[in-house]
Every structure is written in structure tokens, then in C-alpha cells.
Amino acid sequence: MSTPPVSFPTTRLRRNRGSAWVRNLLRENQLSVSDLIWPIFVIDGKDKTEAIASMPGVLRYSIDIAVKMAREAATLGIPMIALFPNTDPALRDEAATQAFNADNIICRAVRAIKLEVPEIGVMCDVALDPYTSHGQDGLMHGAKIVNDESVAALVKQALVQAQAGCDVIAPSDMMDGRVGAIRSALDAANLQDVLIMAYAAKYASGFYGPFREAVGSGGMLKGDKRTYQMDPANSDEALREVAMDISEGADMVMVKPGMPYLDIVSRVKREFRLPTFAYQVSGEYAMLMAAIERGWLDGEKVIVETLLAFKRAGADGVLTYFALDVAKKLNG
């Protein structure tokens, strides 16, 4: 499509910016509450919250309080929450056996939330790092993270989560073939209506540190996640990863991290036209909050601006720790 000639003074682009009503009328991208997914960290106990030092304002919740927070999110119009466990180190082992326990903290949280707040979507992360004693997303044989054995373990984890009532299974491990294996297992268990949102392009990023503190795996990490998470230098490879996950049955795909990878979000959406999400990860949150708390940035402006950037890049929605506060703002 050719661009019409533009010349001053016949054309004055500022005319389209002169008043709030015209800016609102001509805005190309809109942020709404329905674009938000809120990650929640869950801990054992009752009537209990814990602060996370590297994520100011983000708390871990015991299940009873997580249910109340899910109710608040639903009341605000947030369509889905994403649950992540902080597992007692005594329950962690090399084989991640707690991940397959149908009564583990995530399965109990899912059952409680779906009982009390059935209208909100619940997404469960499928990876072994919150349950392994070595902090890896898969199983280790010696110093190597093994693929096929890890996939078998991830399938077991996905099944107990889906049987507990999880609506969306989200494999975040980046093992080859795990989406297809999980889809087959869900279908065989008569759980064909459970959706899969694949962490299809997950990079070996330095922005995950606060999350690892939040789930309690940071100090445990042994080995190198770069053997399965993507090289930050690569872009074409992301399209291969996404194509594979789609071919294996992913209903939705995700790019992680978010802001440093907006080009990947844009390429994925243009190429595949599939529901595409971005994760504004813990390091992005911590970075913004550090500047906001010091008065270096205006939180009212920059938080919404970053989320609009995801929409502009093509994301259909965003996982963000700001979701609850943004939803309150958007609801007035």
C-alpha cells in the first residue's frame, strides 16, 4: 500500500493529537482488563503471606488467601490467574516427585480456587524447577539435563494439574516434544478440553532472578539452563520453536521475557496468527519498581506504557505482576 504524500503546512499531524477526545478516538491499540493474566505465588500454611524482597509489592499467599485474591481478580474482570508454588525444600528431590503428587500445593490451590471462584481461568506452569533439588526444569543424569525422561515427568505433572481442575496447562520447560506428549496424554485421559499455552520461545535470560527467589529455587540451581532455553541472540530459531509447538497441539503460545523480546512477539504474531502472549517477567517488574520507588519513573505512566507496548507488538495478552493494580486503574 502506497503512503499518501505528506507535506506541511497542508498536513499538520498535531491536529490528531490536540484534544483528549481525538486521541482516544484515533488510538490504534487499547489496553483492557481482559488482556491481563495475574501470576500468583502459593505457599503452605493458613492465613499467611510472605513478602518477596526482590519484588516489592508481590506476596506469596497461603491457599485460603489465594482464593480470596482470585475472587478479587475475578471481580475486577481479570480473566485468568497463573499459579506458581514455593515448595518446602524438604519436599524437593532430584526426581521432582512432588510435582506428580495429586495433593501437592498447586493441585490443592487449583481445587480450592475452582470451587470458590469457578468463573476465573486457572493456568498451571509445567516445569520441574519448583520441585527439584537441583533447580533445573528437567531431570538430570550427572551434569546433563535429559530430554525424553523429563518429558515423561512433565506429562505426569500436567495430568495431576488438569485432574485437579486446571484450565490451561503451560509447559515452560523448553524440552523438545513436550507439547505433543502432554496433548496426547490429556486427550487419552478424557481431558481434551484443557488448553495448552506453550512457553514456545523462552529465552535463557538474566531477567528471571527474582522469580527464582519467589519459588525458592534460586540458591539451588546447578548446571546450565542454556542447553534447553533459547539463546538471546536468536530470532529465527524462535519461529521454529513456535511452529513445532503449534504442530504438536498448542492452543496458544507465549514469548518470555517480554519487553526485551518485543521483536519476537511481533514476528510470532505476524507469522502464525495464533493467540500470542508475553510474560512481563520478574526482572522487568523489579527493574521498574526499583525506579518507581526511588521517584525516577512515574509508575502511573510507565506501567501502562509497557503493557501497551506488548499490545502494539501484537500480543493478545500479558502475564504481569502489575495485573491487579492495573485492573483497578482501568476500572476507575
C-alpha positions as a printed Julia matrix, in Angstrom:
332×3 Matrix{Float64}:
   0.0     0.0    0.0
   1.46    3.33  -1.03
   1.82    6.11   1.52
  -0.07    9.31   0.65
   2.12   12.38   0.24
   2.64   14.32   3.43
   3.65   17.93   3.41
   3.5    20.82   5.82
   1.51   23.06   6.2
  -1.31   21.25   4.33
  -0.79   18.28   6.62
  -0.48   19.01  10.32
  -0.17   15.76  12.27
  -0.67   17.57  15.55
  -4.34   18.12  14.64
  -4.88   14.46  15.51
  -3.35   14.95  18.95
  -4.86   18.26  20.01
  -7.58   17.02  22.39
  -8.19   14.03  24.62
 -11.3    13.01  22.65
  -9.45   12.83  19.33
  -6.51   10.97  20.87
  -8.95    8.44  22.32
 -10.82    8.17  19.01
  -7.69    7.51  16.96
  -5.79    5.29  19.41
  -4.57    2.23  17.5
  -4.18   -0.1   20.47
  -6.24   -0.38  23.64
  -5.36   -1.99  26.96
  -8.22   -3.63  28.8
  -8.6    -5.76  31.91
  -9.31   -8.76  29.68
  -5.71   -8.52  28.39
  -4.26   -9.37  31.82
  -3.11  -12.62  33.41
  -2.02  -12.35  37.04
   0.75  -14.64  38.35
   0.25  -15.74  41.98
   2.79  -17.48  44.23
   1.36  -20.05  46.63
   2.8   -21.29  49.93
   1.74  -23.81  52.56
   0.05  -22.68  55.73
  -3.12  -20.82  56.64
  -3.9   -17.1   56.72
  -0.31  -16.46  55.7
   1.5   -14.07  53.39
   5.2   -13.62  52.71
   6.96  -10.68  51.1
   9.45  -11.26  48.28
  12.42   -8.96  48.8
  13.34   -8.59  45.13
   9.72   -8.0   44.03
   8.34   -5.12  46.13
   4.58   -5.35  46.48
   4.39   -9.01  45.37
   3.45  -11.56  48.04
   3.29  -15.31  48.43
  -0.14  -16.41  49.62
  -1.37  -19.42  51.55
  -4.16  -21.21  49.7
  -7.0   -19.67  51.72
  -5.76  -16.16  50.92
  -5.02  -17.1   47.3
  -8.7   -17.99  46.97
  -9.65  -14.51  48.21
  -7.18  -12.91  45.78
  -8.63  -14.98  42.93
 -12.08  -13.69  43.88
 -10.8   -10.11  43.81
  -9.18  -10.68  40.41
 -12.41  -12.13  39.01
 -14.45   -9.24  40.41
 -12.12   -6.82  38.63
 -12.58   -8.71  35.35
  -9.16  -10.37  35.11
  -9.88  -13.49  33.04
  -7.1   -15.78  34.3
  -4.56  -16.26  37.06
  -1.33  -18.28  36.82
  -0.25  -20.31  39.85
   3.34  -20.96  40.93
   4.41  -22.89  44.05
   7.03  -22.19  46.66
   7.83  -25.76  47.66
   9.29  -26.7   51.03
  12.95  -27.66  50.41
  12.33  -30.85  52.4
   9.88  -31.96  49.67
  12.32  -31.38  46.81
  14.38  -34.19  45.33
  16.33  -34.98  42.17
  13.35  -36.74  40.58
  10.86  -33.9   41.33
   8.41  -36.45  42.77
   6.34  -33.74  44.49
   5.41  -32.44  41.01
   3.32  -35.59  40.42
   1.67  -35.61  43.83
  -2.06  -35.08  43.28
  -2.19  -33.41  46.69
   0.73  -31.03  46.18
   0.31  -27.34  46.91
  -0.63  -26.38  43.35
  -3.26  -29.11  42.97
  -4.78  -28.15  46.33
  -4.79  -24.48  45.3
  -6.44  -25.26  41.97
  -9.2   -27.29  43.61
  -9.86  -24.59  46.21
  -9.96  -21.75  43.67
 -12.13  -23.58  41.15
 -14.56  -24.49  43.95
 -14.92  -20.92  45.2
 -14.24  -18.89  42.03
 -15.24  -21.17  39.16
 -15.57  -18.34  36.68
 -11.87  -17.42  36.63
  -9.42  -19.29  34.43
  -6.56  -21.05  36.2
  -3.25  -21.65  34.45
  -0.61  -24.01  35.82
   3.06  -23.9   34.98
   4.51  -27.25  33.89
   8.21  -27.42  34.72
  10.15  -29.26  37.37
  12.3   -26.45  38.81
   9.98  -25.68  41.76
  10.26  -29.34  42.8
  13.84  -30.4   42.01
  16.69  -30.22  44.47
  18.98  -29.03  41.66
  16.69  -26.24  40.37
  16.53  -27.42  36.77
  13.31  -27.51  34.73
  14.01  -31.12  33.76
  15.66  -34.22  35.2
  19.43  -34.54  35.42
  21.65  -37.51  34.69
  25.01  -36.43  36.01
  25.57  -32.94  34.66
  23.18  -33.36  31.71
  19.53  -32.31  31.63
  17.91  -35.23  29.81
  15.07  -34.57  27.39
  12.86  -37.62  26.96
  12.86  -38.68  30.61
  11.99  -35.1   31.51
   9.07  -35.1   29.07
   7.67  -38.24  30.72
   7.85  -36.49  34.09
   6.23  -33.34  32.72
   3.33  -35.39  31.36
   2.68  -36.79  34.83
   2.8   -33.28  36.29
   0.38  -31.92  33.68
  -2.08  -34.74  34.3
  -2.38  -34.19  38.05
  -2.85  -30.47  37.49
  -5.54  -30.99  34.85
  -7.31  -33.58  37.0
  -7.34  -31.05  39.85
  -9.27  -28.66  37.61
  -6.6   -26.57  35.9
  -7.98  -24.89  32.78
  -4.73  -24.1   30.95
  -1.57  -26.19  31.07
   1.51  -24.06  30.41
   4.7   -26.05  29.69
   7.58  -23.69  30.47
  10.42  -26.23  30.44
  11.53  -25.97  26.78
  12.11  -29.71  26.39
  11.66  -30.96  22.82
   8.38  -32.76  22.19
   6.68  -31.98  25.47
   3.63  -30.22  24.0
   2.72  -33.2   21.83
   3.25  -35.65  24.67
   1.1   -33.6   27.06
  -1.63  -33.13  24.45
  -1.77  -36.88  23.79
  -1.9   -37.69  27.49
  -4.64  -35.16  28.18
  -6.74  -36.46  25.3
  -6.26  -40.07  26.4
  -7.42  -39.12  29.92
 -10.62  -37.54  28.54
  -9.24  -34.08  29.3
  -9.35  -32.87  25.72
 -10.97  -29.55  26.72
  -7.92  -28.5   28.76
  -5.99  -25.85  26.82
  -2.24  -25.67  26.33
  -0.41  -22.35  26.37
   3.14  -23.23  25.39
   6.1   -21.2   26.54
   7.16  -21.58  22.94
  10.0   -19.03  22.84
  11.53  -18.94  26.3
  14.98  -17.42  26.41
  17.89  -18.19  28.73
  17.54  -14.74  30.23
  19.12  -12.89  33.1
  15.7   -11.41  33.98
  14.44  -14.44  35.95
  16.35  -13.94  39.21
  13.51  -12.54  41.36
  11.16  -15.31  40.18
  13.63  -17.94  41.32
  13.67  -16.29  44.72
   9.86  -16.28  44.73
   9.58  -20.03  44.08
  12.59  -20.85  46.24
  14.81  -22.37  43.56
  17.41  -19.64  43.07
  20.0   -20.86  45.53
  19.57  -24.47  44.43
  20.36  -24.12  40.75
  23.06  -26.48  39.5
  24.1   -26.66  35.87
  23.21  -24.57  32.85
  19.73  -23.79  31.51
  21.23  -22.58  28.25
  21.23  -26.17  26.98
  17.44  -26.02  26.64
  16.32  -22.37  26.9
  16.92  -20.2   23.85
  19.98  -18.08  23.09
  19.03  -14.37  23.47
  20.91  -13.67  20.23
  18.48  -15.75  18.12
  15.26  -14.73  16.4
  14.65  -17.18  13.52
  15.02  -20.07  15.97
  12.0   -18.75  17.88
   9.82  -19.26  14.83
  10.96  -22.88  14.59
  10.14  -23.42  18.25
   6.68  -21.87  17.88
   5.94  -23.84  14.71
   6.84  -27.09  16.45
   4.62  -26.36  19.45
   1.69  -25.43  17.2
   2.12  -28.63  15.2
   2.05  -30.61  18.46
  -1.23  -29.11  19.61
  -0.6   -25.82  21.41
  -3.71  -23.67  21.54
  -1.79  -20.52  22.49
   1.88  -19.56  22.59
   3.97  -17.33  24.79
   7.2   -15.34  24.47
   9.3   -14.93  27.62
  10.73  -12.49  28.74
   8.63   -9.63  27.45
   9.99   -6.15  26.84
  13.49   -7.19  25.65
  11.8    -9.54  23.13
   9.06   -7.41  21.58
  10.54   -8.14  18.17
   9.92  -11.86  18.79
   6.32  -11.19  19.87
   5.77   -9.23  16.67
   7.34  -11.87  14.41
   5.42  -14.72  16.03
   2.07  -12.95  15.74
   2.64  -11.94  12.11
   3.86  -15.39  11.09
   1.31  -17.64  12.81
  -1.76  -15.51  13.68
  -2.27  -17.69  16.75
  -3.2   -16.29  20.18
   0.15  -14.92  21.35
   1.07  -13.87  24.86
   4.06  -12.24  26.52
   5.33  -12.62  30.06
   6.49   -9.4   31.72
   8.85  -11.34  33.94
  10.06  -10.79  37.48
  13.22   -8.95  36.48
  11.24   -6.49  34.39
   8.89   -5.92  37.32
  11.76   -5.5   39.8
  13.59   -3.1   37.49
  10.54   -0.87  37.07
   9.63   -0.98  40.77
  13.16   -0.03  41.82
  12.99    3.11  39.69
   9.4     3.88  40.7
  10.15    3.58  44.42
  13.09    5.97  44.04
  10.99    8.52  42.18
  13.0     8.13  39.0
   9.98    6.97  36.99
   6.29    7.81  37.19
   4.63    4.46  37.91
   1.2     5.65  36.79
   2.6     6.27  33.32
   5.31    3.68  32.73
   3.41    0.58  33.87
   0.56    1.14  31.42
   3.04    2.26  28.75
   4.94   -1.02  28.97
   1.73   -3.04  28.72
   0.6    -1.02  25.7
   3.95   -1.85  24.1
   3.06   -5.54  24.28
  -0.27   -4.87  22.63
   1.36   -2.74  19.94
   3.81   -5.55  19.2
   0.9    -7.94  18.64
   0.38   -9.66  21.99
  -3.18  -10.75  22.73
  -2.48  -10.6   26.45
   0.24  -10.21  29.06
   1.22  -12.1   32.19
   2.19   -9.32  34.56
   2.67   -8.86  38.3
   1.09   -5.45  37.84
  -2.23   -7.02  36.76
  -4.24   -6.37  39.92
  -3.19   -2.73  40.23
  -3.67   -2.08  36.52
  -7.12   -3.69  36.6
  -8.12   -1.37  39.46
  -6.86    1.61  37.49
  -8.68    0.59  34.31
 -11.87    0.05  36.31
 -11.59    3.53  37.79
